[in-house]
Amino acid sequence: MHKGTAIKRELKQAADAAENVTNSRTLELLARAGFAASGILHLLVGAIAIRLAFGGTGNADFSGAVAELATQPAGPFLLWASFAACAALALWQVSDAIFDYNHLPTKEKAGKKAKAGAQALVFTGLALTLMSFATGTGSGGDNQKTASDLTVAVMQAPGGVALLVLLGVGIAVTGVVYGIRGLKKSFEKHLAMPASPTARTAVTVLGVTGYVAKGTVLLLTGLLIAIATLQAHPEDSTGLDGGLRALRDQPFGIYLLAAVGAGLICYGVFMMVRAKLAKMNR
């Protein structure tokens, strides 16, 4: 009995120590930088999308964006700095998922913890992509083929078809949520909005435009995955880059793709602003 109590006490002390580390000012500053790093990547994806709309080349996804970041002056430094920032933000979100929201009602607590966990996965993915390029193992090559090959592999696994359909639907629903969040301006409650009316308006415009654009891209990407899986055409499941290229092939697609690219640039700028204005305190 005494031994069990001692173990519980040690586990509690370890958990408290971990929470103190994740609440540190240093980690908060790095996590804020993670929003800025994400913003830069979204800005690059948007720029590539606009380039594609007018006949240019490039891969309009995060691997393509990181590849372009690597070509900039001080590329290795930018890659490692962005990796550290995104990893810190992922850790911050993990801390939210584990330690925070416990005072809320069960349903609301579960929703917020799940959202924090999902965000942790997103920023972990960005961090791993950045690290792969920083270490020289990443590639900005044919990401459409990579996405298609991955879809084929998952489809051949037991339960793979159902998993892919659920994944596609989940991404599409997330896109709708992003769009609604933008139109309702609900992102504002997570920001310490500036006092200047002009600055507040600018932040709101960036947020609304950016969230709607990102929601559109996620919706397209999710639908491509689900439809390609249901029709047994895995070659049509081409990820973010494929979703944007599919948009270009629609009537007035050049203009639609350019508009979405501009919206992603707005989202990127918004994320960089969020690095300063985000409410990080628990």
N, C-alpha and C positions, 0 to 999 in steps of 0.2 A: 504493500500500500504506500509506504514511504517512498519507495523507489519510483513508483508510478507518479507520485506527486512531484518528485524532483525532475523527472523527465518532462512533465507538462510545464513546469516552471522554466526549464531550460529552453523548451520550444517557444514559450511565450517571450522569453528574453531575446531569442534569435529573431523572432518575428518583429519585435519592437525595434531591434537594431536595423533590420532590413528596411522597415518603414522610415526610420530616421534618415537612412542613407538616401532613399528615394525622395524624401522631402527636402533634401539639401538645396541650398541656393545655387551651388555649382551645377547640379543636375538640372535644376529649373532653367538656368541660362542656356545650357546645352540643348534642352528640350525645345526651348523657344527657337533656337537656331535650327532645329529639325523642321519646324514649320517653314522657315525661310528656305531651307534646302529643298523641301518638297515643292515650294513655290517656284524655285528656279527650274526644277524638272518639268513642272506643268507648263511653265512659260516656254521652254524649249520644245515640248511636244506640240504646243499651239503654233509655234513658229514653223515647225516641220509640216504641220497640217496645212498651213497657208501656202507653204512652198509646194506641197503636193497638189493643192487645188489649181495652181497655175503652171503645172507641168514639170515641177522640180522633182528631185529625188530625196530619199531619206526614209527612215522607219519611224512612223509616228506613234511610238510607244516609249515606255520608260527606258528600255534598253537602248533605243535609238537616241533618246535624250542624253543618257549617261555617256554614250559614245561621243556625242558632240561636245559634252562637257570636258571629256578627256582630251579633246583636240585644242582646247583653249590654252592660252599662256598659263603657266603654273598648274597645268592639268592634274598631275599627281596630287598636289597639295589640295586642290579643290575636291578631288575624289575622296581623299582620306578625311578631310574636314567635314564633307557632307555625310560620309559614312558615320563618323562619330556623332554628328548631330542627329541623324535619323535613328541610330541605335539608342541614343539617350532618350529620344521621344518615345521610342518603342518601350523602353524600360519604364518611363513615366506612365505610359498607358497601362502597362502590366500592373504597376503599383495601384493605379486607379481601380483596375478590375479586381484586385485582391483585397486591398485595404479600405477602399472608400465606398461611400453610398450605403453603409450598413445601417444608418439611421432612418433610411427611407422605407416606405411600405414595400412588402415583398415583391410585388409585380414591378413597381418602378425601379427598385433596386436591381432586380434581375435584368431589366432592359438596359439600364445604364452600365452595368458590369459587362453585359454582352457587347455593347457598343464599344466600350473601352478595350475589350479583348480583341474585337475585330480590327480596331484601329492599330492595336499593337502588332497584329499580323501584317497589316498593310505596310507599316513603317519598318518592320523587320524585313519584309520583302525588298523594300527600297534599299535598306542598309546592305543586304546581301548582294544586290545587283551592283551597288557602288563598290563594294569590297572586291567583287569578282573582276571589275574593270581596273581597280587600283592595283590588284595583284597580277594583272595581265592575263587572266583566264576568261574574262568576259568577251563577248562578241556582239557587235552591232549588225550582224548579218541578216539573213532572211528569217525574220522572226515569225512571219506568216507560216512558213514551212515548219518551224519549231512548234508553233501552237497546234498545227494540224497533226503533226506526228504525236504530240502529247495526247491529243484527243483520241487518235487511233489506239494508242496504248491503253488508255483508261477504258475505252469502249470494249476492249477485248478482255478486260478483267471482270471477275464476277460482280454483278451489280453496277458495273461501270456506266451503263447507259442511263440508269436511273440517277446515278450520282451526277453525271454531266448535265442532265436535264435540270435537276435541282440546283446545280451550280449556276447554270444559265439563267434560270428563273430568279434565283437569289440576286445575281448581279443586276438583272433588269429591274427588279423591284427596288434595289438600292438606288438605281438611277432615277426612278420615279420619286423616291424619298428625297434625293438630292434636289431634284427640280422643285418639289413642293417646299422644301426647306428654303430654297432661294426665293421663290415667289412670296412666301409668307414672312420672309426676312427673319426667320427664327434663329439664324446664326448670330444675330445681334446680341442675344442674351448671354452668349459666351465671350463677349468682348467688353472691354472697358472703353466704350465709345468716346471719341475725342469731344472736347467741349465746343469747338468751332463748328457752327452749322455747315459751313462749306466742306470741312473735313469729314463730318458725319455723313453728309450726302455722298461724298466721293467713296467712302468705305461701303456704304449701302449699295451704291450702283455697282461697284466692283464685285461685291458679294452676290447680289442678285444675278448679274450677268454670268459670273463664274460658276455658281452653283447650277444654274440652268444648263450651261454648256457642258459641265462635267456630268450632270444627270443624263443629258442626251447621249453622250459618248458611252456611259455605262449601260444605258438602255439598249443601244445598238449592239454593244459587245455581248451582253447577256442573251439577247434574242438570236444573234448569230450562233452562239454555242448551243442553245436549246434547239433551234430549228435544224442545224446541221446534224445534231445527234438524232433527233426524231426521224429525219429523212435519210439517215445512214450515209450522209455525205460529209465525213470528217474533214475533207479538204476545204470545206466552206467555213470551218471553225478557225478563224484566223486572228483572234485576239483583238486588242485595241487598234493596232495598225490596220487590220483587215476591216474592222468596223468603220473606221474613218474612210478607207478606200471605197467601201461599199456605199457610203453616203455620197461620195463624189460621183458614183455611177448613176445616181438618181436624177430625175428631171431637175434642172437648176442646181445640180449637185455641186458644181464648182463654187457657186455662191454660198450654198449651204455649208460646205466644208470650210470655206474661208471664214464664214461667220462663226462656226464652232471653234475654229482655230483661234480667232480673235477672243472668243469667250474663254477659252482655256488660258490664254495670256492674261485675261482679266482675273481668272481664278488664281493664276500664279502670283500676280501682284497682290491679290487679296491675302494669300497665304503669307507673303512676306510682311504685309501689314499686320497680320494676325500674330506674327512672331513678337511684335511689340505690344499689341493690345489684348492678347488672350488672357482670360482669367485663369490663372494656373493654381491659385490657392484652393485648397480642399475645403 
